[in-house]
Amino acid sequence: MADPNDGFPRFRDGDVHIIINGSRQYFLHSQSLRSHSEKMRELLRDDYGPPLTNKAIKKGVTIRYRLDLVGKQENEDDDGHMTSTGSKLAVELEAVRMNGEGRPLDKRGIDLDLENGMEVSAIHEAYTTVLGAMYGQAVDLGTFQTDTLDDMLSTALNVHAVAADLAVVHMITKPIEADLQSHGQLLQRSIGDKPGPWLLFATRIRSRLIFREALIHAVGQYHTDNIQELVNPHGDTFSQPVLDLMKNKYTMLQDGLKKAQMKMLSYYPQILHRHMTVGLADRDNIGRGSYSNDIFAWMALNAFRHFIAQNTTMDCTHHDKDQGFEFFELIAAGGQAYMRKPDLGTFYGIFPLTGKGQVVLENHLEQIKEHCRAFAQDFMVNNSHLDVKAHPTKFFTCAKLDHEDFEVLDV
């Protein structure tokens, strides 16, 4: 039967003593740590921890290495600014030279900086999380019910900073994804509400799952102030490859929307088409009488084009904040979603028709709207994992990512 007291963070046979603070001490395995981390291979060299003497082994001593969390030494960069060496963390693990008895050569003790009743350092918790991930422990970033998005992202970024310092980012990406995905639609709604911060976060931890979701929403919300502030920043935010990818997907969406609008404006119902063969009015139906029989279809087409042109002129299409989502949503719905009978009052005020004439015109209009639905429906496809039926969005989520698009995470 397994010993419940023998496991992370304290293994009875652990040969590495890691001290984060007085309350957070770990007894882990050098072989396991080395196998996961290049940084650990540097810290757990034989010259730091010589083999234990037979006397120490007989006493039951297992600790051969010790790592203490210490403040980093500061140095000046080329501009004279003080920067921490190696990463943005102000602390790092330092190898303590040991003797064959498993004790520090400098006889240093352990600070009694216990956490009882004190606010726990976020970085100290991050070290616990990362070391745990190296032993298959789950990552807990909090919950959307009790923690804000900023809190959860801050926790995740601290975990990433520690993982980056230990060169084990690959070890925490999947656990972080699993923890976040356990929140289901709460996560998806958060990404949809604030795709910019999530995209930055996904880029840092190299999460394809979160990157995909965030980029889809960011492309749809490209015209909003939140995304524009990140696209045109005063300082560094996205890497250039990520910016280029986002702009490319945005351009593809814009080009598609403009082409769809052109199709709407250049559409002619089949009933209006003529095909000249011999050029005779009675043979080819190209006489005035034939065309006049289609007057109601032409009037319906004119009313439809008036609606499209008016929305375009008022910047309610691809130039709008929502890139025309509301407009295309109406076109894709068709039917009585727009240009209903009450909406045609102004038109009938200029071109009065009998009740029967109105019915004929409106039937032609419905046929035009039904055909033009196809021009908009591709843009209403939801390629994100957000349940847009339960949580409707006012932006496009139709952007597609190909396998090669994720290469920007490796740059």
SVG drawing of the C-alpha trace seen along z (x, -y; Angstrom):
<svg xmlns="http://www.w3.org/2000/svg" viewBox="-56 -60 89 62">
<polyline fill="none" stroke="black" stroke-width="0.4" points="0.0,0.0 1.3,-3.4 2.5,-5.7 0.2,-8.8 3.1,-10.8 5.4,-9.8 4.7,-12.0 4.8,-15.5 6.0,-17.8 8.0,-15.6 9.4,-12.3 11.1,-10.1 13.8,-9.2 14.1,-12.7 17.7,-13.8 17.0,-17.5 16.0,-19.9 14.3,-23.0 13.6,-25.9 11.2,-28.5 10.5,-29.8 10.2,-28.4 6.7,-27.0 7.4,-25.8 10.1,-23.2 10.3,-20.3 12.2,-17.0 12.3,-15.9 14.3,-13.8 17.3,-15.1 16.9,-12.6 13.3,-13.7 14.1,-17.4 17.0,-17.1 15.0,-15.1 12.5,-18.0 14.6,-21.1 17.9,-22.3 18.1,-24.9 17.8,-22.1 20.6,-20.2 22.8,-23.3 21.8,-23.6 22.1,-20.0 25.7,-19.4 27.9,-16.9 30.2,-19.7 27.3,-21.2 26.3,-17.9 29.1,-15.3 28.2,-11.6 27.0,-11.0 29.4,-9.2 28.7,-5.7 28.3,-7.2 25.6,-9.6 23.8,-6.9 23.7,-4.6 22.2,-7.5 19.4,-7.6 20.5,-10.9 19.1,-11.2 19.6,-14.9 22.5,-15.5 21.5,-18.8 19.9,-22.0 18.4,-24.9 17.4,-28.1 15.1,-30.8 17.1,-34.0 16.9,-37.6 18.6,-38.1 21.7,-40.2 21.0,-43.3 23.1,-44.5 22.9,-47.5 21.9,-47.0 23.4,-49.1 21.0,-51.9 21.9,-52.2 18.6,-50.7 18.6,-48.1 17.4,-44.7 17.2,-41.3 19.5,-38.7 17.9,-36.1 14.2,-36.8 11.6,-39.2 11.6,-37.4 13.3,-39.2 14.2,-35.8 15.8,-32.6 16.8,-29.2 20.4,-29.1 22.5,-26.0 24.0,-25.6 27.3,-23.7 26.9,-20.6 29.3,-18.2 29.3,-14.4 27.1,-14.5 24.3,-16.3 24.9,-19.6 25.7,-23.0 29.4,-23.8 28.7,-27.4 26.6,-26.0 23.7,-28.3 20.4,-27.7 16.8,-28.1 14.9,-31.4 11.8,-31.0 9.7,-33.1 6.5,-31.1 3.2,-31.9 1.0,-31.6 -1.5,-34.4 0.5,-36.2 -0.4,-37.0 1.2,-34.3 3.6,-35.5 2.2,-34.9 5.6,-33.9 6.1,-31.4 2.8,-29.9 3.9,-29.8 7.0,-27.9 4.8,-25.3 2.6,-25.1 5.5,-24.6 7.3,-22.1 4.1,-20.2 3.5,-20.2 6.8,-18.5 5.3,-15.7 2.1,-15.6 0.1,-17.8 -2.9,-19.8 -2.6,-23.6 -5.2,-25.6 -5.6,-29.2 -8.8,-29.9 -12.4,-30.1 -14.4,-32.6 -17.0,-32.6 -14.6,-33.9 -11.7,-35.4 -11.6,-38.1 -10.1,-37.7 -7.1,-39.9 -6.5,-37.7 -6.5,-34.5 -4.3,-35.9 -1.9,-37.3 -1.7,-33.9 -1.1,-32.2 1.6,-34.7 3.4,-34.2 3.4,-30.5 4.6,-31.1 7.4,-33.4 8.7,-30.7 8.3,-28.0 10.2,-30.2 13.0,-30.7 13.3,-27.0 13.0,-26.3 9.9,-24.1 7.2,-26.2 6.3,-23.0 5.4,-21.4 2.8,-23.9 1.0,-24.7 -1.3,-21.6 -2.1,-21.7 -3.0,-25.4 -5.2,-24.6 -6.8,-21.8 -7.6,-24.0 -9.0,-26.8 -11.1,-24.5 -12.6,-22.9 -14.6,-26.2 -16.3,-25.5 -18.4,-28.4 -17.3,-30.7 -13.8,-30.6 -15.2,-31.0 -17.3,-34.0 -14.3,-35.6 -12.2,-35.1 -15.1,-36.5 -15.4,-39.6 -11.7,-40.3 -9.8,-38.5 -6.8,-40.9 -5.5,-39.9 -6.2,-36.3 -4.4,-36.4 -1.3,-37.9 -1.5,-35.3 -1.9,-32.4 1.1,-33.7 3.3,-33.7 2.4,-30.2 2.2,-28.9 -1.3,-27.6 -2.8,-26.7 -6.3,-26.1 -6.5,-29.5 -4.7,-31.3 -7.2,-29.9 -10.2,-31.1 -8.7,-34.5 -7.6,-35.2 -11.1,-34.3 -12.7,-36.8 -9.9,-39.4 -10.4,-39.3 -14.1,-39.8 -13.6,-42.7 -10.7,-44.2 -12.3,-47.6 -13.0,-48.0 -10.8,-50.3 -9.7,-47.3 -8.1,-45.5 -6.8,-48.7 -4.9,-49.7 -3.0,-46.4 -2.5,-46.5 -1.2,-50.1 0.6,-50.2 3.0,-52.6 5.1,-49.7 5.7,-46.1 2.7,-43.8 2.2,-41.2 5.1,-39.8 5.2,-40.9 4.3,-37.4 1.2,-37.4 0.3,-40.9 0.8,-39.9 -1.4,-36.9 -4.2,-38.8 -4.1,-41.5 -4.0,-38.9 -7.2,-37.2 -8.8,-40.6 -8.0,-41.5 -9.4,-38.2 -12.7,-38.9 -12.9,-42.4 -12.3,-41.3 -15.0,-38.6 -17.5,-41.1 -16.9,-43.6 -17.3,-40.9 -20.6,-39.8 -21.9,-43.4 -21.0,-43.7 -22.9,-40.4 -26.0,-41.9 -25.8,-45.1 -25.2,-43.3 -27.8,-40.6 -30.6,-40.3 -33.5,-37.8 -33.6,-35.0 -37.1,-36.2 -35.6,-39.4 -32.9,-37.7 -33.3,-37.8 -31.3,-35.8 -31.2,-37.2 -31.1,-34.7 -32.5,-36.3 -33.0,-39.8 -36.8,-39.9 -39.0,-41.2 -41.6,-38.5 -39.1,-35.7 -36.7,-36.8 -39.1,-38.7 -37.0,-41.8 -39.7,-44.2 -41.2,-46.9 -44.2,-44.9 -42.2,-42.0 -40.1,-44.2 -43.1,-46.1 -44.6,-42.8 -41.7,-42.6 -42.2,-46.0 -43.1,-44.7 -39.9,-42.6 -37.8,-45.7 -39.5,-47.8 -38.8,-45.1 -35.1,-45.0 -34.8,-48.7 -36.2,-48.8 -33.8,-46.1 -30.8,-47.9 -31.9,-51.1 -31.7,-49.3 -28.2,-47.9 -26.9,-51.2 -28.3,-53.1 -26.6,-50.8 -23.3,-51.0 -23.4,-54.8 -24.2,-55.0 -21.1,-52.8 -23.2,-50.1 -21.3,-47.4 -17.6,-46.5 -16.5,-49.9 -18.6,-49.8 -17.3,-48.9 -18.8,-45.4 -17.6,-45.2 -21.2,-44.9 -22.1,-42.0 -25.6,-43.3 -26.2,-44.1 -25.0,-40.7 -27.0,-39.0 -30.2,-40.5 -29.3,-39.5 -28.5,-35.9 -31.8,-35.7 -33.9,-36.9 -37.7,-36.7 -39.2,-39.2 -35.9,-40.1 -35.7,-43.3 -37.7,-45.3 -41.0,-44.1 -44.3,-45.5 -44.3,-48.4 -40.8,-49.3 -42.0,-49.8 -44.4,-52.7 -42.0,-55.3 -41.6,-53.4 -45.4,-53.1 -45.7,-56.8 -43.7,-57.6 -45.0,-54.7 -48.5,-54.0 -49.8,-50.5 -53.1,-48.7 -53.3,-46.0 -52.9,-43.4 -50.0,-45.2 -48.3,-45.4 -48.6,-41.7 -47.0,-41.0 -44.1,-43.4 -43.5,-41.9 -43.5,-38.4 -40.8,-39.4 -38.9,-41.1 -39.0,-38.0 -37.6,-35.9 -34.7,-38.4 -34.0,-38.3 -34.1,-34.5 -31.6,-34.3 -29.3,-36.9 -29.2,-35.0 -26.5,-32.8 -24.2,-35.8 -24.1,-36.4 -24.5,-32.9 -20.8,-31.9 -20.0,-34.9 -22.5,-33.8 -20.6,-30.5 -19.3,-30.2 -15.8,-28.7 -15.2,-29.5 -16.2,-27.2 -18.4,-29.9 -22.1,-28.8 -23.4,-31.8 -27.0,-30.5 -26.9,-30.7 -24.5,-33.7 -25.1,-35.7 -22.2,-37.8 -22.3,-41.0 -19.1,-40.3 -18.1,-37.8 -16.6,-34.5 -16.0,-33.0 -12.2,-33.4 -10.4,-30.1 -7.0,-29.1 -4.9,-26.6 -2.3,-24.3 0.6,-26.4 -0.9,-29.5 0.2,-28.3 3.8,-28.5 3.8,-32.1 3.8,-30.7 7.2,-29.1 8.8,-32.4"/>
</svg>
